[in-house]
Amino acid sequence: MSKTSLKTTVEWNQVNWRKLERRVYKLQTRIYRASQRGDVKTVRRLQKTLMKSWSARAVQAIFNAIRYKTKYVLDADIAKCFDRIDHEALLKKLNTFPTIRRQVRAWLKAGVMDNMQYLQTSEGTPQGGVISPLLANIALHGMEERIKQYAETLKGEKRENRKSLSLIRYADDFVILHENITVVQRCKEIIFEWLQGMGLELKPSKTRLAHTLNQCEQEKPGFDFLGRVIN
């Protein structure tokens, strides 16, 4: 293991994960309580705090995926995820009873006010809404399992293949990790096809193939996930 990767490993090992979990839990509890009393302003303020918090973003799955082996990584971003989610595909995925389905549909179609100007919403989930992050996560749910299904088709034991291929996601940012570059390239194709079913696509300018330790073609080692450089 190189000095660079060893340094990163030591830094991650020094993270107090229990302390981070407690911080996240406390923020989540405060958000819930503010929501219960109808304090929308506080809910949104705390949601922003949680989203920007290192405690919430510190994705341990990445550390576990690269701690023993260097790997190729697809560092990907979904183009205008919140703005482009297909309403009908989302409602189908919710798979709820008619009353809730009608309520969510009405909310999605209600439009938004931006600087005193009304804008219709024929697709996507209005950003800033309390429920938007939840609906976006529902829309993207299943990406990891689709990748794991592909892993089972690789040569070798299915269980080990599933473990060796990792997809780690936070909201609409995600990375895919595997020691074989061909596997990662195929995963990009699979995810591209999967996203089309939700009316989404990868953002070319923010999607790159790299390696956790070595230079990959013209890309420098490592990747940036949620504002933190990892290598």
Accessible surface in RSA format (square Angstrom, percent):
REM  Atomic radii and reference values for relative SASA: ProtOr
REM  Chains: A
REM  Algorithm: Lee & Richards
REM  Probe-radius: 1.40
REM  Slices: 20
REM RES _ NUM      All-atoms   Total-Side   Main-Chain    Non-polar    All polar
REM                ABS   REL    ABS   REL    ABS   REL    ABS   REL    ABS   REL
RES MET A   1   144.16  74.7  57.23  37.9  86.93 207.0  67.15  57.1  77.00 102.0
RES SER A   2    41.65  35.2  28.49  38.0  13.16  30.3  39.42  83.9   2.23   3.1
RES LYS A   3   181.89  88.7 172.53 105.9   9.36  22.3 116.78 105.1  65.11  69.4
RES THR A   4    72.80  51.8  67.51  68.4   5.29  12.6  36.15  48.6  36.66  55.4
RES SER A   5    14.90  12.6  14.04  18.7   0.86   2.0  13.84  29.5   1.06   1.5
RES LEU A   6    92.57  51.6  92.57  66.2   0.00   0.0  92.57  65.0   0.00   0.0
RES LYS A   7   130.71  63.8 124.81  76.6   5.90  14.1 100.47  90.4  30.24  32.2
RES THR A   8    19.34  13.8  19.26  19.5   0.08   0.2  10.19  13.7   9.15  13.8
RES THR A   9    26.24  18.7  25.15  25.5   1.09   2.6  18.29  24.6   7.95  12.0
RES VAL A  10    66.51  43.8  66.13  59.9   0.39   0.9  66.51  57.8   0.00   0.0
RES GLU A  11    63.55  36.5  57.68  43.6   5.87  14.0  28.04  54.2  35.51  29.0
RES TRP A  12     4.78   1.9   4.62   2.2   0.15   0.4   3.32   1.8   1.46   2.4
RES ASN A  13    88.31  60.9  59.75  57.7  28.56  68.8  23.32  56.1  64.98  62.8
RES GLN A  14   136.55  76.4 103.56  75.7  32.99  78.6  43.72  93.1  92.83  70.4
RES VAL A  15    30.64  20.2  17.05  15.4  13.59  32.7  23.14  20.1   7.50  20.3
RES ASN A  16    82.89  57.2  70.81  68.4  12.08  29.1  28.65  69.0  54.24  52.4
RES TRP A  17    49.43  19.8  46.10  22.3   3.33   7.8  41.37  22.1   8.06  13.1
RES ARG A  18   182.80  76.8 180.55  92.0   2.24   5.3  54.77  74.9 128.03  77.6
RES LYS A  19    89.95  43.9  89.87  55.1   0.08   0.2  39.38  35.4  50.57  53.9
RES LEU A  20    13.14   7.3  13.14   9.4   0.00   0.0  13.14   9.2   0.00   0.0
RES GLU A  21   113.07  64.9 105.76  80.0   7.32  17.4  44.70  86.5  68.37  55.8
RES ARG A  22   128.58  54.0 125.44  63.9   3.14   7.5  59.89  81.8  68.69  41.6
RES ARG A  23   111.56  46.8 108.23  55.2   3.33   7.9  38.12  52.1  73.44  44.5
RES VAL A  24    27.60  18.2  27.59  25.0   0.01   0.0  27.60  24.0   0.00   0.0
RES TYR A  25   149.03  69.6 148.57  84.5   0.46   1.2 104.05  78.2  44.98  55.4
RES LYS A  26   133.63  65.2 131.49  80.7   2.14   5.1  77.82  70.0  55.81  59.4
RES LEU A  27    21.36  11.9  21.24  15.2   0.12   0.3  21.24  14.9   0.12   0.3
RES GLN A  28    91.45  51.1  85.17  62.2   6.28  15.0  25.43  54.1  66.02  50.1
RES THR A  29    32.47  23.1  27.46  27.8   5.01  11.9  28.80  38.7   3.68   5.6
RES ARG A  30   117.84  49.5 114.30  58.3   3.53   8.4  40.10  54.8  77.74  47.1
RES ILE A  31    25.39  14.4  25.39  18.9   0.00   0.0  25.39  18.3   0.00   0.0
RES TYR A  32   135.01  63.0 130.72  74.4   4.29  11.2 102.60  77.1  32.41  40.0
RES ARG A  33   148.62  62.4 144.94  73.9   3.69   8.8  39.95  54.6 108.67  65.9
RES ALA A  34     0.08   0.1   0.08   0.1   0.00   0.0   0.08   0.1   0.00   0.0
RES SER A  35    56.27  47.5  38.67  51.6  17.60  40.5  11.50  24.5  44.77  62.7
RES GLN A  36   126.08  70.5  92.20  67.4  33.89  80.7  22.69  48.3 103.40  78.4
RES ARG A  37   154.00  64.7 115.50  58.9  38.50  91.7  69.79  95.4  84.21  51.0
RES GLY A  38    54.45  67.2   0.00   N/A  54.45  67.2  31.62  86.8  22.83  51.1
RES ASP A  39    45.67  32.0  38.42  38.2   7.25  17.1  15.36  36.2  30.30  30.2
RES VAL A  40    72.85  47.9  69.67  63.1   3.18   7.7  70.05  60.9   2.79   7.6
RES LYS A  41   177.26  86.5 165.98 101.8  11.27  26.8 114.95 103.5  62.31  66.4
RES THR A  42    21.99  15.6  21.61  21.9   0.38   0.9   6.43   8.6  15.56  23.5
RES VAL A  43     2.36   1.6   2.36   2.1   0.00   0.0   2.36   2.1   0.00   0.0
RES ARG A  44   109.17  45.8 108.34  55.2   0.83   2.0  26.77  36.6  82.40  49.9
RES ARG A  45   126.57  53.1 121.36  61.9   5.21  12.4  65.33  89.3  61.24  37.1
RES LEU A  46     3.84   2.1   3.84   2.7   0.00   0.0   3.84   2.7   0.00   0.0
RES GLN A  47    38.92  21.8  38.16  27.9   0.76   1.8  17.66  37.6  21.26  16.1
RES LYS A  48   134.19  65.5 131.57  80.7   2.62   6.2  76.56  68.9  57.62  61.4
RES THR A  49    63.28  45.0  55.83  56.6   7.45  17.7  45.10  60.6  18.18  27.5
RES LEU A  50    29.15  16.2  29.15  20.9   0.00   0.0  29.15  20.5   0.00   0.0
RES MET A  51    89.21  46.2  82.54  54.6   6.67  15.9  65.43  55.6  23.77  31.5
RES LYS A  52   155.07  75.7 141.28  86.7  13.79  32.8  91.22  82.1  63.85  68.0
RES SER A  53    22.75  19.2  13.45  17.9   9.30  21.4  14.95  31.8   7.79  10.9
RES TRP A  54    84.73  34.0  78.05  37.8   6.68  15.7  64.99  34.6  19.74  32.0
RES SER A  55    12.63  10.7   5.49   7.3   7.14  16.4   0.35   0.8  12.28  17.2
RES ALA A  56    22.51  20.7   4.57   7.1  17.94  40.8   6.12   8.6  16.38  43.4
RES ARG A  57    60.11  25.2  58.46  29.8   1.64   3.9   2.80   3.8  57.31  34.7
RES ALA A  58    13.49  12.4   0.08   0.1  13.40  30.5   0.09   0.1  13.40  35.5
RES VAL A  59    22.67  14.9  13.81  12.5   8.86  21.3  22.59  19.6   0.08   0.2
RES GLN A  60    74.66  41.8  70.61  51.6   4.06   9.7  13.73  29.2  60.93  46.2
RES ALA A  61    50.91  46.8  39.29  60.6  11.63  26.5  44.71  63.0   6.20  16.4
RES ILE A  62     0.12   0.1   0.12   0.1   0.00   0.0   0.12   0.1   0.00   0.0
RES PHE A  63    14.87   7.4  12.97   8.0   1.90   5.0  14.87   9.0   0.00   0.0
RES ASN A  64    73.86  50.9  59.04  57.0  14.82  35.7  23.11  55.6  50.75  49.1
RES ALA A  65    14.19  13.0   2.05   3.2  12.14  27.6  10.39  14.6   3.80  10.1
RES ILE A  66    27.17  15.5  14.59  10.9  12.58  30.3  14.59  10.5  12.58  34.1
RES ARG A  67    76.56  32.1  70.55  36.0   6.00  14.3   5.55   7.6  71.01  43.0
RES TYR A  68   175.33  81.9 146.02  83.1  29.31  76.3 118.78  89.3  56.55  69.7
RES LYS A  69   112.19  54.7 104.85  64.3   7.33  17.5  72.96  65.7  39.22  41.8
RES THR A  70    58.37  41.5  47.49  48.1  10.87  25.9  25.32  34.0  33.04  50.0
RES LYS A  71    16.73   8.2  16.62  10.2   0.11   0.3   4.27   3.8  12.46  13.3
RES TYR A  72    55.62  26.0  55.62  31.6   0.00   0.0  14.14  10.6  41.47  51.1
RES VAL A  73     0.00   0.0   0.00   0.0   0.00   0.0   0.00   0.0   0.00   0.0
RES LEU A  74     2.16   1.2   2.16   1.5   0.00   0.0   2.16   1.5   0.00   0.0
RES ASP A  75    16.68  11.7  16.68  16.6   0.00   0.0   0.48   1.1  16.20  16.2
RES ALA A  76     3.47   3.2   0.00   0.0   3.47   7.9   0.12   0.2   3.35   8.9
RES ASP A  77    21.84  15.3  21.84  21.7   0.00   0.0   4.35  10.2  17.48  17.4
RES ILE A  78     1.98   1.1   0.00   0.0   1.98   4.8   0.00   0.0   1.98   5.4
RES ALA A  79    11.42  10.5  11.27  17.4   0.15   0.3  11.42  16.1   0.00   0.0
RES LYS A  80   132.02  64.4 113.70  69.8  18.32  43.6  73.49  66.1  58.53  62.3
RES CYS A  81     1.92   1.5   0.00   0.0   1.92   4.5   0.00   0.0   1.92   2.1
RES PHE A  82    36.99  18.5  35.69  22.1   1.29   3.4  35.69  21.6   1.29   3.7
RES ASP A  83    67.99  47.6  60.08  59.8   7.91  18.7  21.92  51.6  46.06  45.9
RES ARG A  84    74.53  31.3  73.15  37.3   1.38   3.3  16.19  22.1  58.33  35.4
RES ILE A  85     0.00   0.0   0.00   0.0   0.00   0.0   0.00   0.0   0.00   0.0
RES ASP A  86    56.87  39.8  53.89  53.6   2.97   7.0   7.46  17.6  49.41  49.3
RES HIS A  87     4.42   2.4   1.46   1.0   2.96   7.6   1.46   1.5   2.96   3.4
RES GLU A  88    85.44  49.1  82.28  62.2   3.16   7.5  61.80 119.5  23.64  19.3
RES ALA A  89    22.17  20.4  11.71  18.1  10.46  23.8  18.54  26.1   3.62   9.6
RES LEU A  90     0.00   0.0   0.00   0.0   0.00   0.0   0.00   0.0   0.00   0.0
RES LEU A  91     0.15   0.1   0.08   0.1   0.07   0.2   0.08   0.1   0.07   0.2
RES LYS A  92   163.12  79.6 152.41  93.5  10.71  25.5  97.12  87.4  66.00  70.3
RES LYS A  93    69.22  33.8  44.67  27.4  24.55  58.5  51.44  46.3  17.77  18.9
RES LEU A  94    40.58  22.6  20.20  14.4  20.38  51.2  21.93  15.4  18.65  50.2
RES ASN A  95   133.45  92.0 108.08 104.4  25.38  61.1  21.35  51.4 112.11 108.4
RES THR A  96    45.06  32.0  20.63  20.9  24.43  58.2  17.81  23.9  27.25  41.2
RES PHE A  97   123.74  61.9 115.59  71.6   8.16  21.2 121.19  73.5   2.55   7.3
RES PRO A  98    84.68  61.7  83.42  76.0   1.26   4.6  84.68  69.9   0.00   0.0
RES THR A  99    77.82  55.3  76.08  77.1   1.74   4.1  50.14  67.3  27.68  41.8
RES ILE A 100    64.73  36.8  64.73  48.2   0.00   0.0  64.73  46.6   0.00   0.0
RES ARG A 101    71.12  29.9  71.12  36.3   0.00   0.0  24.09  32.9  47.03  28.5
RES ARG A 102   146.84  61.7 142.29  72.5   4.55  10.8  68.55  93.7  78.29  47.4
RES GLN A 103   117.52  65.7 108.98  79.6   8.54  20.3  40.08  85.3  77.44  58.7
RES VAL A 104    17.56  11.6  15.88  14.4   1.68   4.0  17.56  15.3   0.00   0.0
RES ARG A 105    78.47  32.9  78.47  40.0   0.00   0.0  34.15  46.7  44.33  26.9
RES ALA A 106    63.95  58.8  50.42  77.8  13.53  30.8  59.20  83.4   4.75  12.6
RES TRP A 107    85.94  34.5  78.79  38.1   7.16  16.8  54.39  29.0  31.55  51.2
RES LEU A 108     0.10   0.1   0.10   0.1   0.00   0.0   0.10   0.1   0.00   0.0
RES LYS A 109    90.47  44.1  74.31  45.6  16.15  38.5  50.91  45.8  39.56  42.1
RES ALA A 110    59.81  55.0  37.32  57.6  22.49  51.2  47.87  67.4  11.94  31.6
RES GLY A 111    15.66  19.3   0.00   N/A  15.66  19.3   0.22   0.6  15.44  34.6
RES VAL A 112    44.25  29.1  38.90  35.2   5.35  12.9  44.25  38.5   0.00   0.0
RES MET A 113   121.89  63.1  89.78  59.4  32.11  76.5  81.10  69.0  40.79  54.0
RES ASP A 114    76.58  53.6  71.85  71.5   4.72  11.2  13.27  31.2  63.31  63.1
RES ASN A 115   142.22  98.1 107.31 103.7  34.92  84.1  35.66  85.8 106.57 103.0
RES MET A 116   174.21  90.2 146.26  96.8  27.95  66.5 113.27  96.3  60.94  80.7
RES GLN A 117   111.95  62.6 108.91  79.6   3.04   7.2  28.24  60.1  83.70  63.5
RES TYR A 118   118.45  55.3  98.65  56.1  19.80  51.5  81.35  61.1  37.10  45.7
RES LEU A 119    74.31  41.4  72.73  52.0   1.58   4.0  74.31  52.2   0.00   0.0
RES GLN A 120   153.83  86.0 126.85  92.7  26.98  64.2  32.03  68.2 121.80  92.4
RES THR A 121    19.67  14.0  13.76  13.9   5.91  14.1  16.95  22.8   2.72   4.1
RES SER A 122    89.98  76.0  72.12  96.2  17.87  41.2  46.33  98.7  43.65  61.2
RES GLU A 123    91.54  52.6  83.60  63.2   7.94  18.9  17.63  34.1  73.92  60.3
RES GLY A 124     1.42   1.7   0.00   N/A   1.42   1.7   1.42   3.9   0.00   0.0
RES THR A 125     2.22   1.6   0.00   0.0   2.22   5.3   0.74   1.0   1.48   2.2
RES PRO A 126    17.25  12.6  10.13   9.2   7.12  25.9  17.05  14.1   0.20   1.2
RES GLN A 127   121.03  67.7  90.44  66.1  30.59  72.8  27.38  58.3  93.65  71.0
RES GLY A 128    49.47  61.0   0.00   N/A  49.47  61.0  38.63 106.0  10.84  24.3
RES GLY A 129    14.39  17.7   0.00   N/A  14.39  17.7  10.44  28.6   3.95   8.8
RES VAL A 130    65.90  43.4  54.61  49.4  11.30  27.2  54.61  47.4  11.30  30.6
RES ILE A 131    65.50  37.3  62.26  46.4   3.25   7.8  64.82  46.7   0.68   1.9
RES SER A 132     0.91   0.8   0.91   1.2   0.00   0.0   0.91   1.9   0.00   0.0
RES PRO A 133    52.86  38.5  51.24  46.7   1.62   5.9  52.28  43.2   0.57   3.6
RES LEU A 134   100.61  56.0  95.02  68.0   5.59  14.0  98.47  69.2   2.14   5.8
RES LEU A 135     2.74   1.5   2.74   2.0   0.00   0.0   2.74   1.9   0.00   0.0
RES ALA A 136     5.15   4.7   5.11   7.9   0.05   0.1   5.15   7.3   0.00   0.0
RES ASN A 137    63.07  43.5  61.09  59.0   1.97   4.8  18.58  44.7  44.48  43.0
RES ILE A 138    43.17  24.6  40.80  30.4   2.37   5.7  43.06  31.0   0.11   0.3
RES ALA A 139     0.00   0.0   0.00   0.0   0.00   0.0   0.00   0.0   0.00   0.0
RES LEU A 140     1.38   0.8   0.92   0.7   0.47   1.2   0.92   0.6   0.47   1.3
RES HIS A 141   129.30  70.7 127.35  88.5   1.95   5.0  79.81  82.2  49.50  57.6
RES GLY A 142    24.77  30.5   0.00   N/A  24.77  30.5  17.99  49.4   6.78  15.2
RES MET A 143     1.11   0.6   0.67   0.4   0.44   1.0   0.67   0.6   0.44   0.6
RES GLU A 144    87.55  50.3  85.49  64.7   2.06   4.9  20.08  38.8  67.47  55.1
RES GLU A 145    77.39  44.4  75.68  57.3   1.72   4.1  44.12  85.3  33.27  27.2
RES ARG A 146    76.72  32.2  75.03  38.2   1.69   4.0  17.77  24.3  58.95  35.7
RES ILE A 147     0.00   0.0   0.00   0.0   0.00   0.0   0.00   0.0   0.00   0.0
RES LYS A 148    26.83  13.1  26.83  16.5   0.00   0.0  13.01  11.7  13.82  14.7
RES GLN A 149    87.14  48.7  82.64  60.4   4.50  10.7  24.34  51.8  62.80  47.6
RES TYR A 150    30.34  14.2  28.42  16.2   1.92   5.0  21.61  16.2   8.73  10.8
RES ALA A 151     0.00   0.0   0.00   0.0   0.00   0.0   0.00   0.0   0.00   0.0
RES GLU A 152    56.44  32.4  49.23  37.2   7.21  17.2   3.80   7.4  52.63  43.0
RES THR A 153   105.05  74.7  68.77  69.7  36.29  86.5  70.82  95.1  34.24  51.8
RES LEU A 154    40.52  22.6  32.28  23.1   8.24  20.7  34.60  24.3   5.92  15.9
RES LYS A 155   207.28 101.1 174.77 107.2  32.51  77.4 126.67 114.0  80.61  85.9
RES GLY A 156    57.94  71.4   0.00   N/A  57.94  71.4  33.69  92.5  24.24  54.3
RES GLU A 157   102.38  58.8  87.57  66.3  14.81  35.3  66.22 128.1  36.15  29.5
RES LYS A 158   125.55  61.3 123.37  75.7   2.18   5.2  70.11  63.1  55.44  59.1
RES ARG A 159   174.38  73.2 170.24  86.8   4.14   9.9  50.72  69.3 123.65  74.9
RES GLU A 160    94.18  54.1  91.46  69.2   2.72   6.5  42.97  83.1  51.21  41.8
RES ASN A 161    18.53  12.8  18.34  17.7   0.19   0.5   0.19   0.5  18.34  17.7
RES ARG A 162    68.57  28.8  68.50  34.9   0.07   0.2  21.75  29.7  46.82  28.4
RES LYS A 163   135.69  66.2 113.59  69.7  22.10  52.6  74.67  67.2  61.02  65.0
RES SER A 164    30.80  26.0  24.28  32.4   6.52  15.0  28.46  60.6   2.34   3.3
RES LEU A 165     0.00   0.0   0.00   0.0   0.00   0.0   0.00   0.0   0.00   0.0
RES SER A 166    17.11  14.5  15.72  21.0   1.38   3.2   7.61  16.2   9.49  13.3
RES LEU A 167    10.42   5.8   2.89   2.1   7.53  18.9   2.89   2.0   7.53  20.3
RES ILE A 168    16.07   9.1  13.18   9.8   2.89   7.0  16.07  11.6   0.00   0.0
RES ARG A 169    66.21  27.8  37.85  19.3  28.36  67.5   6.39   8.7  59.82  36.3
RES TYR A 170    46.32  21.6  43.56  24.8   2.75   7.2  40.26  30.3   6.05   7.5
RES ALA A 171    26.90  24.7  15.57  24.0  11.34  25.8  19.82  27.9   7.08  18.8
RES ASP A 172    30.03  21.0  29.56  29.4   0.47   1.1   0.43   1.0  29.60  29.5
RES ASP A 173    41.52  29.1  41.52  41.3   0.00   0.0   7.69  18.1  33.83  33.7
RES PHE A 174     0.27   0.1   0.00   0.0   0.27   0.7   0.00   0.0   0.27   0.8
RES VAL A 175     0.00   0.0   0.00   0.0   0.00   0.0   0.00   0.0   0.00   0.0
RES ILE A 176     0.00   0.0   0.00   0.0   0.00   0.0   0.00   0.0   0.00   0.0
RES LEU A 177     0.00   0.0   0.00   0.0   0.00   0.0   0.00   0.0   0.00   0.0
RES HIS A 178    14.92   8.2  14.92  10.4   0.00   0.0  10.53  10.9   4.39   5.1
RES GLU A 179    82.31  47.3  66.05  50.0  16.26  38.7  20.14  39.0  62.17  50.8
RES ASN A 180    68.58  47.3  63.34  61.2   5.25  12.6  11.98  28.8  56.60  54.7
RES ILE A 181    50.06  28.5  49.09  36.6   0.97   2.3  49.09  35.4   0.97   2.6
RES THR A 182    87.30  62.1  86.58  87.8   0.72   1.7  60.36  81.1  26.94  40.7
RES VAL A 183    10.51   6.9  10.46   9.5   0.05   0.1  10.51   9.1   0.00   0.0
RES VAL A 184     0.16   0.1   0.10   0.1   0.06   0.1   0.10   0.1   0.06   0.2
RES GLN A 185    78.59  43.9  74.86  54.7   3.74   8.9  25.98  55.3  52.61  39.9
RES ARG A 186    87.56  36.8  85.03  43.3   2.53   6.0  28.73  39.3  58.83  35.7
RES CYS A 187     0.00   0.0   0.00   0.0   0.00   0.0   0.00   0.0   0.00   0.0
RES LYS A 188    92.16  45.0  92.16  56.5   0.00   0.0  43.21  38.9  48.95  52.1
RES GLU A 189    92.92  53.3  88.21  66.7   4.71  11.2  35.06  67.8  57.86  47.2
RES ILE A 190     3.08   1.8   2.15   1.6   0.93   2.3   2.17   1.6   0.92   2.5
RES ILE A 191     0.00   0.0   0.00   0.0   0.00   0.0   0.00   0.0   0.00   0.0
RES PHE A 192    89.42  44.7  89.41  55.4   0.01   0.0  89.41  54.2   0.01   0.0
RES GLU A 193    99.90  57.4  88.79  67.2  11.11  26.4  34.40  66.5  65.50  53.5
RES TRP A 194    54.80  22.0  40.52  19.6  14.28  33.5  30.98  16.5  23.81  38.6
RES LEU A 195     0.00   0.0   0.00   0.0   0.00   0.0   0.00   0.0   0.00   0.0
RES GLN A 196   106.33  59.5  87.26  63.8  19.07  45.4  27.83  59.2  78.50  59.5
RES GLY A 197    55.34  68.2   0.00   N/A  55.34  68.2  38.91 106.8  16.43  36.8
RES MET A 198    12.82   6.6  12.82   8.5   0.00   0.0   3.43   2.9   9.38  12.4
RES GLY A 199    39.89  49.2   0.00   N/A  39.89  49.2  25.72  70.6  14.17  31.7
RES LEU A 200     4.13   2.3   0.00   0.0   4.13  10.4   1.15   0.8   2.99   8.0
RES GLU A 201    77.78  44.7  77.70  58.8   0.09   0.2  14.05  27.2  63.73  52.0
RES LEU A 202    13.18   7.3   7.33   5.2   5.85  14.7   7.33   5.1   5.85  15.7
RES LYS A 203    72.64  35.4  72.64  44.6   0.00   0.0  31.89  28.7  40.75  43.4
RES PRO A 204   116.70  85.0  96.85  88.3  19.85  72.1 104.66  86.4  12.04  74.8
RES SER A 205    96.63  81.7  53.91  71.9  42.72  98.4  57.85 123.2  38.78  54.3
RES LYS A 206   121.21  59.1 106.78  65.5  14.43  34.4  63.15  56.8  58.05  61.8
RES THR A 207    17.60  12.5   2.27   2.3  15.33  36.5   2.27   3.0  15.33  23.2
RES ARG A 208    56.70  23.8  49.79  25.4   6.90  16.4  45.27  61.9  11.43   6.9
RES LEU A 209    36.44  20.3  28.57  20.4   7.87  19.8  28.57  20.1   7.87  21.2
RES ALA A 210     0.00   0.0   0.00   0.0   0.00   0.0   0.00   0.0   0.00   0.0
RES HIS A 211    13.23   7.2  13.23   9.2   0.01   0.0   2.68   2.8  10.56  12.3
RES THR A 212     5.61   4.0   4.97   5.0   0.65   1.5   3.96   5.3   1.65   2.5
RES LEU A 213    47.82  26.6  36.41  26.1  11.40  28.7  36.95  26.0  10.87  29.2
RES ASN A 214    84.60  58.3  81.24  78.5   3.35   8.1  24.93  60.0  59.66  57.7
RES GLN A 215   119.57  66.9  92.85  67.9  26.71  63.6  23.48  50.0  96.09  72.9
RES CYS A 216     8.71   6.6   4.02   4.5   4.69  11.0   4.70  11.9   4.01   4.3
RES GLU A 217   135.48  77.8 107.33  81.2  28.15  67.0  49.17  95.1  86.31  70.5
RES GLN A 218   168.67  94.3 141.94 103.7  26.72  63.6  60.42 128.6 108.25  82.1
RES GLU A 219    60.01  34.5  59.33  44.9   0.68   1.6  10.58  20.5  49.43  40.4
RES LYS A 220   154.10  75.2 149.92  92.0   4.18  10.0  94.31  84.9  59.79  63.7
RES PRO A 221    50.31  36.7  42.72  38.9   7.59  27.6  42.72  35.3   7.59  47.2
RES GLY A 222     1.79   2.2   0.00   N/A   1.79   2.2   1.01   2.8   0.78   1.7
RES PHE A 223     4.28   2.1   0.00   0.0   4.28  11.1   4.09   2.5   0.19   0.5
RES ASP A 224    74.08  51.9  63.04  62.7  11.04  26.1  28.90  68.0  45.18  45.1
RES PHE A 225     6.11   3.1   2.59   1.6   3.53   9.2   3.15   1.9   2.96   8.5
RES LEU A 226    28.97  16.1  12.54   9.0  16.43  41.3  21.48  15.1   7.49  20.2
RES GLY A 227    68.00  83.9   0.00   N/A  68.00  83.9  29.87  82.0  38.12  85.4
RES ARG A 228    76.90  32.3  73.43  37.4   3.48   8.3  18.35  25.1  58.56  35.5
RES VAL A 229   102.24  67.3  81.44  73.7  20.80  50.1  81.44  70.8  20.80  56.4
RES ILE A 230     3.33   1.9   3.32   2.5   0.01   0.0   3.33   2.4   0.00   0.0
RES ASN A 231    39.36  27.1  34.16  33.0   5.21  12.5   4.06   9.8  35.31  34.1
END  Absolute sums over single chains surface
CHAIN  1 A    14140.2      12087.3       2053.0       7360.1       6780.2
END  Absolute sums over all chains
TOTAL         14140.2      12087.3       2053.0       7360.1       6780.2
